């Protein structure tokens, strides 16, 4: 019997097994070292002031062009190390400027939020107000500041009016955009719970527009202070604008720099507070807007997605907030059926 016939009768020869190749040890990627931002900022300030002082000293720059950092610090300390009730310090002028800017900010922001909400809720009001709002927005506000001073006088009224006018438009546009950006699914859910328009606005639309509103408020703070100082340049009895004008009249450039440092610190504190509020309001809106990523595509047919879970959770929150209709709302929420691909999953009471 030949070798081929022996192979046919006894079956194929078993394949030779080879030992698996040893896997190379996985090398962990080294995470890049994070840079300390505060240290970098401190080093930058040291380099800036050192270069400033050396340039003034060795380039013989006149003090009425660019004072040294020591001269600016001396002028700043002379205005701060006094009695707060003294007219020679910075406290009374700063209080006058901040008071007018704050009043104008509250008035302008409130009007902007109210009109922006009305425009977002009603197409008729939008068509009525939007053309005039954009026409007034395109006009430079600083150019009409002399006219406002003539109308409201040299007192606090003109400063408040300009601050309110400049802080009005950021809140108007941002609140309108934020309310219109609400997902239609949430509005439909509130309608299914028999919620009124005001309840839908309070529970769904206004919280969803919070990041937009705080972003507009961040800009409005800057514009309100800017408008107040511009009005003080044109004519005022007291304020930081008056301090800067008086220092400029006697060529006290160090005093001008000192006033600018004070205004910058206050502006930084205000914008940092607005940024913190905006960051907090963005957390919920960002979580609600997140879609499932590509790694979750395989589980779409067997599990509820993150967005659908958030919608169901917001339904429960809305049901509790509806007061007397909460029992009916909770019963309707339990009967919601979430479509996932070709399947339909009904959330049970254990889901909540």
Order of alpha helices (4+ residues) and beta strands (2+ residues): alpha-alpha-alpha-alpha-alpha-alpha-alpha-alpha-alpha-alpha-alpha-alpha-alpha-alpha-beta-beta
